[in-house]
Amino acid sequence: MEQKVNKTMNVSIQESQTIMELSQIIQQYDSEIILKKNVNGSLYEANLKSLLGLINLQLHDGDEVIVECIGEDAEDALKEVEAFLKP
């Protein structure tokens, strides 16, 4: 059965962490993983499996984001993303 989970979190990433690492980590999940970020009153969304989408979000330490996962392994995918963004 397909699940949908989401969580709002503040990003806490180190300079040594790269978007490429996150993209590679989440490729193992079947779920769709969407990252939403409010920029100057506009909500931007990016599929975390899309490197171009991630780059366009320009994720920074301290940003508040919503991570939404949809699929059979959504809870596991959300835990993995949270572990990366909030080590």
PyMOL Python script that loads the backbone (N, CA, C, O; Angstrom):
from pymol import cmd

cmd.read_pdbstr("""\
ATOM      1  N   MET A   1       0.824  -1.185   0.000  1.00  0.00           N
ATOM      2  CA  MET A   1       0.000   0.000   0.000  1.00  0.00           C
ATOM      3  C   MET A   1       0.876   1.259   0.000  1.00  0.00           C
ATOM      4  O   MET A   1       1.858   1.351   0.736  1.00  0.00           O
ATOM      5  N   GLU A   2       0.502   2.207  -0.829  1.00  0.00           N
ATOM      6  CA  GLU A   2       1.289   3.434  -0.947  1.00  0.00           C
ATOM      7  C   GLU A   2       1.065   4.332   0.274  1.00  0.00           C
ATOM      8  O   GLU A   2      -0.062   4.512   0.736  1.00  0.00           O
ATOM      9  N   GLN A   3       2.153   4.880   0.772  1.00  0.00           N
ATOM     10  CA  GLN A   3       2.113   5.770   1.925  1.00  0.00           C
ATOM     11  C   GLN A   3       2.508   7.171   1.501  1.00  0.00           C
ATOM     12  O   GLN A   3       3.196   7.364   0.499  1.00  0.00           O
ATOM     13  N   LYS A   4       2.062   8.143   2.278  1.00  0.00           N
ATOM     14  CA  LYS A   4       2.493   9.520   2.068  1.00  0.00           C
ATOM     15  C   LYS A   4       2.858  10.083   3.433  1.00  0.00           C
ATOM     16  O   LYS A   4       2.020  10.149   4.332  1.00  0.00           O
ATOM     17  N   VAL A   5       4.105  10.483   3.579  1.00  0.00           N
ATOM     18  CA  VAL A   5       4.574  11.068   4.835  1.00  0.00           C
ATOM     19  C   VAL A   5       5.317  12.361   4.525  1.00  0.00           C
ATOM     20  O   VAL A   5       5.902  12.513   3.452  1.00  0.00           O
ATOM     21  N   ASN A   6       5.286  13.287   5.472  1.00  0.00           N
ATOM     22  CA  ASN A   6       6.056  14.516   5.285  1.00  0.00           C
ATOM     23  C   ASN A   6       6.524  15.025   6.634  1.00  0.00           C
ATOM     24  O   ASN A   6       5.973  14.680   7.679  1.00  0.00           O
ATOM     25  N   LYS A   7       7.539  15.842   6.584  1.00  0.00           N
ATOM     26  CA  LYS A   7       8.107  16.394   7.812  1.00  0.00           C
ATOM     27  C   LYS A   7       8.761  17.736   7.488  1.00  0.00           C
ATOM     28  O   LYS A   7       9.442  17.885   6.473  1.00  0.00           O
ATOM     29  N   THR A   8       8.539  18.699   8.368  1.00  0.00           N
ATOM     30  CA  THR A   8       9.200  19.998   8.261  1.00  0.00           C
ATOM     31  C   THR A   8      10.449  19.949   9.131  1.00  0.00           C
ATOM     32  O   THR A   8      10.400  19.499  10.276  1.00  0.00           O
ATOM     33  N   MET A   9      11.556  20.407   8.589  1.00  0.00           N
ATOM     34  CA  MET A   9      12.806  20.382   9.346  1.00  0.00           C
ATOM     35  C   MET A   9      13.712  21.540   8.951  1.00  0.00           C
ATOM     36  O   MET A   9      13.607  22.096   7.858  1.00  0.00           O
ATOM     37  N   ASN A  10      14.596  21.884   9.864  1.00  0.00           N
ATOM     38  CA  ASN A  10      15.634  22.867   9.571  1.00  0.00           C
ATOM     39  C   ASN A  10      16.879  22.114   9.122  1.00  0.00           C
ATOM     40  O   ASN A  10      17.319  21.168   9.775  1.00  0.00           O
ATOM     41  N   VAL A  11      17.427  22.539   8.021  1.00  0.00           N
ATOM     42  CA  VAL A  11      18.599  21.889   7.441  1.00  0.00           C
ATOM     43  C   VAL A  11      19.835  22.225   8.258  1.00  0.00           C
ATOM     44  O   VAL A  11      20.062  23.376   8.633  1.00  0.00           O
ATOM     45  N   SER A  12      20.626  21.200   8.523  1.00  0.00           N
ATOM     46  CA  SER A  12      21.889  21.389   9.227  1.00  0.00           C
ATOM     47  C   SER A  12      22.938  20.572   8.480  1.00  0.00           C
ATOM     48  O   SER A  12      23.238  19.434   8.842  1.00  0.00           O
ATOM     49  N   ILE A  13      23.488  21.178   7.433  1.00  0.00           N
ATOM     50  CA  ILE A  13      24.457  20.460   6.618  1.00  0.00           C
ATOM     51  C   ILE A  13      25.834  21.104   6.731  1.00  0.00           C
ATOM     52  O   ILE A  13      25.962  22.306   6.962  1.00  0.00           O
ATOM     53  N   GLN A  14      26.846  20.280   6.563  1.00  0.00           N
ATOM     54  CA  GLN A  14      28.231  20.728   6.615  1.00  0.00           C
ATOM     55  C   GLN A  14      28.701  21.098   5.209  1.00  0.00           C
ATOM     56  O   GLN A  14      28.127  20.642   4.220  1.00  0.00           O
ATOM     57  N   GLU A  15      29.724  21.908   5.123  1.00  0.00           N
ATOM     58  CA  GLU A  15      30.272  22.291   3.820  1.00  0.00           C
ATOM     59  C   GLU A  15      30.788  21.083   3.049  1.00  0.00           C
ATOM     60  O   GLU A  15      30.824  21.088   1.819  1.00  0.00           O
ATOM     61  N   SER A  16      31.190  20.041   3.789  1.00  0.00           N
ATOM     62  CA  SER A  16      31.732  18.849   3.132  1.00  0.00           C
ATOM     63  C   SER A  16      30.644  17.974   2.511  1.00  0.00           C
ATOM     64  O   SER A  16      30.940  17.120   1.675  1.00  0.00           O
ATOM     65  N   GLN A  17      29.378  18.182   2.916  1.00  0.00           N
ATOM     66  CA  GLN A  17      28.284  17.405   2.346  1.00  0.00           C
ATOM     67  C   GLN A  17      27.888  18.004   0.998  1.00  0.00           C
ATOM     68  O   GLN A  17      27.854  19.223   0.830  1.00  0.00           O
ATOM     69  N   THR A  18      27.593  17.134   0.051  1.00  0.00           N
ATOM     70  CA  THR A  18      27.204  17.624  -1.270  1.00  0.00           C
ATOM     71  C   THR A  18      25.842  17.080  -1.665  1.00  0.00           C
ATOM     72  O   THR A  18      25.403  16.032  -1.192  1.00  0.00           O
ATOM     73  N   ILE A  19      25.201  17.809  -2.530  1.00  0.00           N
ATOM     74  CA  ILE A  19      23.908  17.393  -3.062  1.00  0.00           C
ATOM     75  C   ILE A  19      24.048  16.076  -3.815  1.00  0.00           C
ATOM     76  O   ILE A  19      23.127  15.260  -3.822  1.00  0.00           O
ATOM     77  N   MET A  20      25.192  15.870  -4.445  1.00  0.00           N
ATOM     78  CA  MET A  20      25.441  14.607  -5.161  1.00  0.00           C
ATOM     79  C   MET A  20      25.332  13.424  -4.202  1.00  0.00           C
ATOM     80  O   MET A  20      24.771  12.387  -4.556  1.00  0.00           O
ATOM     81  N   GLU A  21      25.863  13.576  -2.999  1.00  0.00           N
ATOM     82  CA  GLU A  21      25.797  12.497  -2.010  1.00  0.00           C
ATOM     83  C   GLU A  21      24.347  12.172  -1.670  1.00  0.00           C
ATOM     84  O   GLU A  21      23.966  11.002  -1.621  1.00  0.00           O
ATOM     85  N   LEU A  22      23.547  13.193  -1.437  1.00  0.00           N
ATOM     86  CA  LEU A  22      22.142  12.975  -1.107  1.00  0.00           C
ATOM     87  C   LEU A  22      21.420  12.306  -2.263  1.00  0.00           C
ATOM     88  O   LEU A  22      20.644  11.374  -2.054  1.00  0.00           O
ATOM     89  N   SER A  23      21.663  12.766  -3.460  1.00  0.00           N
ATOM     90  CA  SER A  23      21.032  12.179  -4.639  1.00  0.00           C
ATOM     91  C   SER A  23      21.371  10.694  -4.769  1.00  0.00           C
ATOM     92  O   SER A  23      20.499   9.882  -5.077  1.00  0.00           O
ATOM     93  N   GLN A  24      22.621  10.344  -4.536  1.00  0.00           N
ATOM     94  CA  GLN A  24      23.038   8.943  -4.634  1.00  0.00           C
ATOM     95  C   GLN A  24      22.413   8.093  -3.533  1.00  0.00           C
ATOM     96  O   GLN A  24      22.004   6.960  -3.785  1.00  0.00           O
ATOM     97  N   ILE A  25      22.334   8.624  -2.322  1.00  0.00           N
ATOM     98  CA  ILE A  25      21.783   7.889  -1.188  1.00  0.00           C
ATOM     99  C   ILE A  25      20.323   7.506  -1.424  1.00  0.00           C
ATOM    100  O   ILE A  25      19.915   6.386  -1.116  1.00  0.00           O
ATOM    101  N   ILE A  26      19.545   8.427  -1.966  1.00  0.00           N
ATOM    102  CA  ILE A  26      18.111   8.169  -2.076  1.00  0.00           C
ATOM    103  C   ILE A  26      17.707   7.412  -3.331  1.00  0.00           C
ATOM    104  O   ILE A  26      16.537   7.057  -3.474  1.00  0.00           O
ATOM    105  N   GLN A  27      18.623   7.157  -4.230  1.00  0.00           N
ATOM    106  CA  GLN A  27      18.286   6.409  -5.443  1.00  0.00           C
ATOM    107  C   GLN A  27      17.789   4.991  -5.134  1.00  0.00           C
ATOM    108  O   GLN A  27      17.106   4.380  -5.956  1.00  0.00           O
ATOM    109  N   GLN A  28      18.129   4.476  -3.963  1.00  0.00           N
ATOM    110  CA  GLN A  28      17.724   3.114  -3.596  1.00  0.00           C
ATOM    111  C   GLN A  28      16.240   3.003  -3.258  1.00  0.00           C
ATOM    112  O   GLN A  28      15.713   1.893  -3.177  1.00  0.00           O
ATOM    113  N   TYR A  29      15.565   4.113  -3.063  1.00  0.00           N
ATOM    114  CA  TYR A  29      14.157   4.101  -2.685  1.00  0.00           C
ATOM    115  C   TYR A  29      13.254   4.237  -3.906  1.00  0.00           C
ATOM    116  O   TYR A  29      13.558   4.966  -4.851  1.00  0.00           O
ATOM    117  N   ASP A  30      12.133   3.514  -3.860  1.00  0.00           N
ATOM    118  CA  ASP A  30      11.160   3.584  -4.950  1.00  0.00           C
ATOM    119  C   ASP A  30      10.247   4.797  -4.820  1.00  0.00           C
ATOM    120  O   ASP A  30       9.659   5.252  -5.801  1.00  0.00           O
ATOM    121  N   SER A  31      10.136   5.313  -3.611  1.00  0.00           N
ATOM    122  CA  SER A  31       9.230   6.433  -3.348  1.00  0.00           C
ATOM    123  C   SER A  31       9.653   7.688  -4.098  1.00  0.00           C
ATOM    124  O   SER A  31      10.826   7.903  -4.403  1.00  0.00           O
ATOM    125  N   GLU A  32       8.645   8.507  -4.379  1.00  0.00           N
ATOM    126  CA  GLU A  32       8.908   9.842  -4.900  1.00  0.00           C
ATOM    127  C   GLU A  32       9.266  10.695  -3.691  1.00  0.00           C
ATOM    128  O   GLU A  32       8.562  10.653  -2.683  1.00  0.00           O
ATOM    129  N   ILE A  33      10.340  11.465  -3.771  1.00  0.00           N
ATOM    130  CA  ILE A  33      10.803  12.262  -2.638  1.00  0.00           C
ATOM    131  C   ILE A  33      10.896  13.717  -3.097  1.00  0.00           C
ATOM    132  O   ILE A  33      11.699  14.067  -3.962  1.00  0.00           O
ATOM    133  N   ILE A  34      10.052  14.548  -2.492  1.00  0.00           N
ATOM    134  CA  ILE A  34       9.953  15.951  -2.886  1.00  0.00           C
ATOM    135  C   ILE A  34      10.452  16.833  -1.739  1.00  0.00           C
ATOM    136  O   ILE A  34      10.108  16.608  -0.579  1.00  0.00           O
ATOM    137  N   LEU A  35      11.251  17.819  -2.068  1.00  0.00           N
ATOM    138  CA  LEU A  35      11.728  18.796  -1.091  1.00  0.00           C
ATOM    139  C   LEU A  35      11.076  20.128  -1.438  1.00  0.00           C
ATOM    140  O   LEU A  35      11.127  20.575  -2.584  1.00  0.00           O
ATOM    141  N   LYS A  36      10.461  20.759  -0.438  1.00  0.00           N
ATOM    142  CA  LYS A  36       9.798  22.039  -0.639  1.00  0.00           C
ATOM    143  C   LYS A  36      10.487  23.090   0.218  1.00  0.00           C
ATOM    144  O   LYS A  36      10.801  22.852   1.384  1.00  0.00           O
ATOM    145  N   LYS A  37      10.716  24.257  -0.377  1.00  0.00           N
ATOM    146  CA  LYS A  37      11.420  25.329   0.320  1.00  0.00           C
ATOM    147  C   LYS A  37      10.746  26.659  -0.022  1.00  0.00           C
ATOM    148  O   LYS A  37      10.472  26.945  -1.187  1.00  0.00           O
ATOM    149  N   ASN A  38      10.487  27.463   1.003  1.00  0.00           N
ATOM    150  CA  ASN A  38       9.892  28.774   0.817  1.00  0.00           C
ATOM    151  C   ASN A  38      11.010  29.785   0.571  1.00  0.00           C
ATOM    152  O   ASN A  38      11.903  29.949   1.403  1.00  0.00           O
ATOM    153  N   VAL A  39      10.953  30.455  -0.569  1.00  0.00           N
ATOM    154  CA  VAL A  39      11.955  31.463  -0.911  1.00  0.00           C
ATOM    155  C   VAL A  39      11.226  32.768  -1.208  1.00  0.00           C
ATOM    156  O   VAL A  39      10.532  32.901  -2.216  1.00  0.00           O
ATOM    157  N   ASN A  40      11.402  33.719  -0.308  1.00  0.00           N
ATOM    158  CA  ASN A  40      10.780  35.038  -0.460  1.00  0.00           C
ATOM    159  C   ASN A  40       9.279  34.947  -0.728  1.00  0.00           C
ATOM    160  O   ASN A  40       8.753  35.657  -1.586  1.00  0.00           O
ATOM    161  N   GLY A  41       8.590  34.070   0.008  1.00  0.00           N
ATOM    162  CA  GLY A  41       7.139  33.947  -0.125  1.00  0.00           C
ATOM    163  C   GLY A  41       6.665  33.001  -1.206  1.00  0.00           C
ATOM    164  O   GLY A  41       5.464  32.751  -1.315  1.00  0.00           O
ATOM    165  N   SER A  42       7.568  32.470  -2.005  1.00  0.00           N
ATOM    166  CA  SER A  42       7.193  31.514  -3.051  1.00  0.00           C
ATOM    167  C   SER A  42       7.680  30.118  -2.666  1.00  0.00           C
ATOM    168  O   SER A  42       8.820  29.945  -2.234  1.00  0.00           O
ATOM    169  N   LEU A  43       6.805  29.125  -2.827  1.00  0.00           N
ATOM    170  CA  LEU A  43       7.165  27.755  -2.486  1.00  0.00           C
ATOM    171  C   LEU A  43       7.789  27.070  -3.700  1.00  0.00           C
ATOM    172  O   LEU A  43       7.155  26.938  -4.747  1.00  0.00           O
ATOM    173  N   TYR A  44       9.029  26.641  -3.546  1.00  0.00           N
ATOM    174  CA  TYR A  44       9.726  25.924  -4.605  1.00  0.00           C
ATOM    175  C   TYR A  44       9.768  24.448  -4.248  1.00  0.00           C
ATOM    176  O   TYR A  44       9.974  24.087  -3.089  1.00  0.00           O
ATOM    177  N   GLU A  45       9.572  23.595  -5.251  1.00  0.00           N
ATOM    178  CA  GLU A  45       9.605  22.158  -5.051  1.00  0.00           C
ATOM    179  C   GLU A  45      10.626  21.533  -5.982  1.00  0.00           C
ATOM    180  O   GLU A  45      10.823  21.986  -7.109  1.00  0.00           O
ATOM    181  N   ALA A  46      11.273  20.479  -5.488  1.00  0.00           N
ATOM    182  CA  ALA A  46      12.216  19.744  -6.328  1.00  0.00           C
ATOM    183  C   ALA A  46      12.131  18.272  -5.976  1.00  0.00           C
ATOM    184  O   ALA A  46      12.018  17.903  -4.807  1.00  0.00           O
ATOM    185  N   ASN A  47      12.186  17.444  -6.994  1.00  0.00           N
ATOM    186  CA  ASN A  47      12.274  16.005  -6.794  1.00  0.00           C
ATOM    187  C   ASN A  47      13.713  15.713  -6.393  1.00  0.00           C
ATOM    188  O   ASN A  47      14.644  16.053  -7.123  1.00  0.00           O
ATOM    189  N   LEU A  48      13.900  15.082  -5.235  1.00  0.00           N
ATOM    190  CA  LEU A  48      15.262  14.843  -4.750  1.00  0.00           C
ATOM    191  C   LEU A  48      16.048  13.880  -5.635  1.00  0.00           C
ATOM    192  O   LEU A  48      17.274  13.818  -5.543  1.00  0.00           O
ATOM    193  N   LYS A  49      15.362  13.139  -6.480  1.00  0.00           N
ATOM    194  CA  LYS A  49      16.071  12.229  -7.380  1.00  0.00           C
ATOM    195  C   LYS A  49      16.551  12.954  -8.636  1.00  0.00           C
ATOM    196  O   LYS A  49      17.238  12.370  -9.475  1.00  0.00           O
ATOM    197  N   SER A  50      16.188  14.218  -8.756  1.00  0.00           N
ATOM    198  CA  SER A  50      16.611  15.038  -9.884  1.00  0.00           C
ATOM    199  C   SER A  50      17.737  15.962  -9.439  1.00  0.00           C
ATOM    200  O   SER A  50      17.511  16.885  -8.657  1.00  0.00           O
ATOM    201  N   LEU A  51      18.929  15.722  -9.925  1.00  0.00           N
ATOM    202  CA  LEU A  51      20.077  16.531  -9.537  1.00  0.00           C
ATOM    203  C   LEU A  51      19.869  17.995  -9.926  1.00  0.00           C
ATOM    204  O   LEU A  51      20.220  18.895  -9.163  1.00  0.00           O
ATOM    205  N   LEU A  52      19.311  18.231 -11.088  1.00  0.00           N
ATOM    206  CA  LEU A  52      19.075  19.605 -11.533  1.00  0.00           C
ATOM    207  C   LEU A  52      18.095  20.312 -10.598  1.00  0.00           C
ATOM    208  O   LEU A  52      18.284  21.481 -10.264  1.00  0.00           O
ATOM    209  N   GLY A  53      17.055  19.604 -10.179  1.00  0.00           N
ATOM    210  CA  GLY A  53      16.094  20.184  -9.248  1.00  0.00           C
ATOM    211  C   GLY A  53      16.738  20.556  -7.934  1.00  0.00           C
ATOM    212  O   GLY A  53      16.446  21.611  -7.372  1.00  0.00           O
ATOM    213  N   LEU A  54      17.619  19.695  -7.438  1.00  0.00           N
ATOM    214  CA  LEU A  54      18.331  19.964  -6.186  1.00  0.00           C
ATOM    215  C   LEU A  54      19.236  21.175  -6.306  1.00  0.00           C
ATOM    216  O   LEU A  54      19.295  22.006  -5.400  1.00  0.00           O
ATOM    217  N   ILE A  55      19.927  21.274  -7.400  1.00  0.00           N
ATOM    218  CA  ILE A  55      20.835  22.400  -7.612  1.00  0.00           C
ATOM    219  C   ILE A  55      20.047  23.708  -7.645  1.00  0.00           C
ATOM    220  O   ILE A  55      20.478  24.712  -7.078  1.00  0.00           O
ATOM    221  N   ASN A  56      18.894  23.691  -8.309  1.00  0.00           N
ATOM    222  CA  ASN A  56      18.080  24.901  -8.413  1.00  0.00           C
ATOM    223  C   ASN A  56      17.517  25.357  -7.073  1.00  0.00           C
ATOM    224  O   ASN A  56      17.254  26.546  -6.893  1.00  0.00           O
ATOM    225  N   LEU A  57      17.327  24.430  -6.124  1.00  0.00           N
ATOM    226  CA  LEU A  57      16.822  24.804  -4.804  1.00  0.00           C
ATOM    227  C   LEU A  57      17.840  25.585  -3.987  1.00  0.00           C
ATOM    228  O   LEU A  57      17.462  26.353  -3.102  1.00  0.00           O
ATOM    229  N   GLN A  58      19.111  25.403  -4.268  1.00  0.00           N
ATOM    230  CA  GLN A  58      20.184  26.074  -3.537  1.00  0.00           C
ATOM    231  C   GLN A  58      19.998  25.915  -2.028  1.00  0.00           C
ATOM    232  O   GLN A  58      19.784  26.888  -1.304  1.00  0.00           O
ATOM    233  N   LEU A  59      20.084  24.686  -1.583  1.00  0.00           N
ATOM    234  CA  LEU A  59      19.903  24.342  -0.182  1.00  0.00           C
ATOM    235  C   LEU A  59      21.070  24.850   0.659  1.00  0.00           C
ATOM    236  O   LEU A  59      22.231  24.636   0.311  1.00  0.00           O
ATOM    237  N   HIS A  60      20.759  25.524   1.766  1.00  0.00           N
ATOM    238  CA  HIS A  60      21.777  26.091   2.648  1.00  0.00           C
ATOM    239  C   HIS A  60      21.535  25.670   4.089  1.00  0.00           C
ATOM    240  O   HIS A  60      20.409  25.357   4.474  1.00  0.00           O
ATOM    241  N   ASP A  61      22.586  25.665   4.868  1.00  0.00           N
ATOM    242  CA  ASP A  61      22.491  25.383   6.288  1.00  0.00           C
ATOM    243  C   ASP A  61      21.533  26.382   6.928  1.00  0.00           C
ATOM    244  O   ASP A  61      21.655  27.587   6.708  1.00  0.00           O
ATOM    245  N   GLY A  62      20.587  25.892   7.714  1.00  0.00           N
ATOM    246  CA  GLY A  62      19.624  26.754   8.381  1.00  0.00           C
ATOM    247  C   GLY A  62      18.303  26.907   7.651  1.00  0.00           C
ATOM    248  O   GLY A  62      17.344  27.413   8.234  1.00  0.00           O
ATOM    249  N   ASP A  63      18.218  26.483   6.384  1.00  0.00           N
ATOM    250  CA  ASP A  63      16.966  26.569   5.639  1.00  0.00           C
ATOM    251  C   ASP A  63      15.896  25.691   6.281  1.00  0.00           C
ATOM    252  O   ASP A  63      16.192  24.611   6.793  1.00  0.00           O
ATOM    253  N   GLU A  64      14.666  26.156   6.251  1.00  0.00           N
ATOM    254  CA  GLU A  64      13.546  25.324   6.689  1.00  0.00           C
ATOM    255  C   GLU A  64      12.930  24.704   5.433  1.00  0.00           C
ATOM    256  O   GLU A  64      12.608  25.411   4.478  1.00  0.00           O
ATOM    257  N   VAL A  65      12.770  23.391   5.441  1.00  0.00           N
ATOM    258  CA  VAL A  65      12.241  22.681   4.289  1.00  0.00           C
ATOM    259  C   VAL A  65      11.161  21.695   4.730  1.00  0.00           C
ATOM    260  O   VAL A  65      11.081  21.312   5.897  1.00  0.00           O
ATOM    261  N   ILE A  66      10.350  21.304   3.783  1.00  0.00           N
ATOM    262  CA  ILE A  66       9.378  20.230   3.984  1.00  0.00           C
ATOM    263  C   ILE A  66       9.812  19.093   3.071  1.00  0.00           C
ATOM    264  O   ILE A  66       9.995  19.284   1.869  1.00  0.00           O
ATOM    265  N   VAL A  67       9.972  17.921   3.644  1.00  0.00           N
ATOM    266  CA  VAL A  67      10.305  16.733   2.860  1.00  0.00           C
ATOM    267  C   VAL A  67       9.051  15.885   2.786  1.00  0.00           C
ATOM    268  O   VAL A  67       8.469  15.537   3.813  1.00  0.00           O
ATOM    269  N   GLU A  68       8.634  15.551   1.571  1.00  0.00           N
ATOM    270  CA  GLU A  68       7.439  14.736   1.364  1.00  0.00           C
ATOM    271  C   GLU A  68       7.817  13.489   0.577  1.00  0.00           C
ATOM    272  O   GLU A  68       8.438  13.581  -0.481  1.00  0.00           O
ATOM    273  N   CYS A  69       7.443  12.331   1.092  1.00  0.00           N
ATOM    274  CA  CYS A  69       7.752  11.058   0.443  1.00  0.00           C
ATOM    275  C   CYS A  69       6.456  10.318   0.164  1.00  0.00           C
ATOM    276  O   CYS A  69       5.579  10.226   1.023  1.00  0.00           O
ATOM    277  N   ILE A  70       6.347   9.793  -1.049  1.00  0.00           N
ATOM    278  CA  ILE A  70       5.144   9.083  -1.458  1.00  0.00           C
ATOM    279  C   ILE A  70       5.553   7.760  -2.081  1.00  0.00           C
ATOM    280  O   ILE A  70       6.266   7.728  -3.084  1.00  0.00           O
ATOM    281  N   GLY A  71       5.093   6.661  -1.476  1.00  0.00           N
ATOM    282  CA  GLY A  71       5.412   5.342  -2.006  1.00  0.00           C
ATOM    283  C   GLY A  71       5.435   4.300  -0.906  1.00  0.00           C
ATOM    284  O   GLY A  71       5.215   4.610   0.265  1.00  0.00           O
ATOM    285  N   GLU A  72       5.703   3.064  -1.292  1.00  0.00           N
ATOM    286  CA  GLU A  72       5.684   1.959  -0.341  1.00  0.00           C
ATOM    287  C   GLU A  72       6.790   2.058   0.709  1.00  0.00           C
ATOM    288  O   GLU A  72       6.615   1.590   1.833  1.00  0.00           O
ATOM    289  N   ASP A  73       7.919   2.657   0.358  1.00  0.00           N
ATOM    290  CA  ASP A  73       9.028   2.790   1.314  1.00  0.00           C
ATOM    291  C   ASP A  73       9.213   4.241   1.777  1.00  0.00           C
ATOM    292  O   ASP A  73      10.322   4.674   2.090  1.00  0.00           O
ATOM    293  N   ALA A  74       8.091   4.979   1.813  1.00  0.00           N
ATOM    294  CA  ALA A  74       8.131   6.413   2.122  1.00  0.00           C
ATOM    295  C   ALA A  74       8.728   6.712   3.495  1.00  0.00           C
ATOM    296  O   ALA A  74       9.521   7.643   3.634  1.00  0.00           O
ATOM    297  N   GLU A  75       8.356   5.935   4.507  1.00  0.00           N
ATOM    298  CA  GLU A  75       8.873   6.211   5.858  1.00  0.00           C
ATOM    299  C   GLU A  75      10.387   6.019   5.924  1.00  0.00           C
ATOM    300  O   GLU A  75      11.091   6.825   6.533  1.00  0.00           O
ATOM    301  N   ASP A  76      10.887   4.957   5.298  1.00  0.00           N
ATOM    302  CA  ASP A  76      12.329   4.713   5.285  1.00  0.00           C
ATOM    303  C   ASP A  76      13.059   5.812   4.517  1.00  0.00           C
ATOM    304  O   ASP A  76      14.126   6.267   4.929  1.00  0.00           O
ATOM    305  N   ALA A  77      12.474   6.231   3.401  1.00  0.00           N
ATOM    306  CA  ALA A  77      13.085   7.292   2.596  1.00  0.00           C
ATOM    307  C   ALA A  77      13.156   8.597   3.391  1.00  0.00           C
ATOM    308  O   ALA A  77      14.164   9.302   3.347  1.00  0.00           O
ATOM    309  N   LEU A  78      12.082   8.912   4.116  1.00  0.00           N
ATOM    310  CA  LEU A  78      12.056  10.134   4.916  1.00  0.00           C
ATOM    311  C   LEU A  78      13.129  10.086   6.000  1.00  0.00           C
ATOM    312  O   LEU A  78      13.807  11.084   6.242  1.00  0.00           O
ATOM    313  N   LYS A  79      13.289   8.949   6.648  1.00  0.00           N
ATOM    314  CA  LYS A  79      14.313   8.804   7.680  1.00  0.00           C
ATOM    315  C   LYS A  79      15.709   9.019   7.106  1.00  0.00           C
ATOM    316  O   LYS A  79      16.561   9.642   7.740  1.00  0.00           O
ATOM    317  N   GLU A  80      15.936   8.499   5.903  1.00  0.00           N
ATOM    318  CA  GLU A  80      17.251   8.631   5.253  1.00  0.00           C
ATOM    319  C   GLU A  80      17.547  10.090   4.920  1.00  0.00           C
ATOM    320  O   GLU A  80      18.654  10.573   5.157  1.00  0.00           O
ATOM    321  N   VAL A  81      16.564  10.782   4.375  1.00  0.00           N
ATOM    322  CA  VAL A  81      16.752  12.201   4.029  1.00  0.00           C
ATOM    323  C   VAL A  81      16.989  13.013   5.297  1.00  0.00           C
ATOM    324  O   VAL A  81      17.861  13.882   5.323  1.00  0.00           O
ATOM    325  N   GLU A  82      16.229  12.738   6.336  1.00  0.00           N
ATOM    326  CA  GLU A  82      16.408  13.470   7.591  1.00  0.00           C
ATOM    327  C   GLU A  82      17.793  13.219   8.184  1.00  0.00           C
ATOM    328  O   GLU A  82      18.423  14.138   8.705  1.00  0.00           O
ATOM    329  N   ALA A  83      18.259  11.988   8.104  1.00  0.00           N
ATOM    330  CA  ALA A  83      19.585  11.677   8.634  1.00  0.00           C
ATOM    331  C   ALA A  83      20.675  12.452   7.890  1.00  0.00           C
ATOM    332  O   ALA A  83      21.685  12.833   8.482  1.00  0.00           O
ATOM    333  N   PHE A  84      20.467  12.681   6.596  1.00  0.00           N
ATOM    334  CA  PHE A  84      21.449  13.438   5.809  1.00  0.00           C
ATOM    335  C   PHE A  84      21.380  14.926   6.110  1.00  0.00           C
ATOM    336  O   PHE A  84      22.409  15.584   6.266  1.00  0.00           O
ATOM    337  N   LEU A  85      20.151  15.459   6.191  1.00  0.00           N
ATOM    338  CA  LEU A  85      19.978  16.906   6.354  1.00  0.00           C
ATOM    339  C   LEU A  85      20.148  17.369   7.799  1.00  0.00           C
ATOM    340  O   LEU A  85      20.376  18.552   8.052  1.00  0.00           O
ATOM    341  N   LYS A  86      20.036  16.425   8.757  1.00  0.00           N
ATOM    342  CA  LYS A  86      20.155  16.794  10.174  1.00  0.00           C
ATOM    343  C   LYS A  86      21.059  15.790  10.882  1.00  0.00           C
ATOM    344  O   LYS A  86      20.595  15.074  11.770  1.00  0.00           O
ATOM    345  N   PRO A  87      22.333  15.720  10.513  1.00  0.00           N
ATOM    346  CA  PRO A  87      23.213  14.702  11.112  1.00  0.00           C
ATOM    347  C   PRO A  87      23.430  14.919  12.600  1.00  0.00           C
ATOM    348  O   PRO A  87      24.144  14.146  13.239  1.00  0.00           O
TER     349      PRO A  87
END
""", "prot")
cmd.dss("prot")
cmd.show_as("cartoon", "prot")
cmd.util.cbc("prot")
cmd.orient("prot")
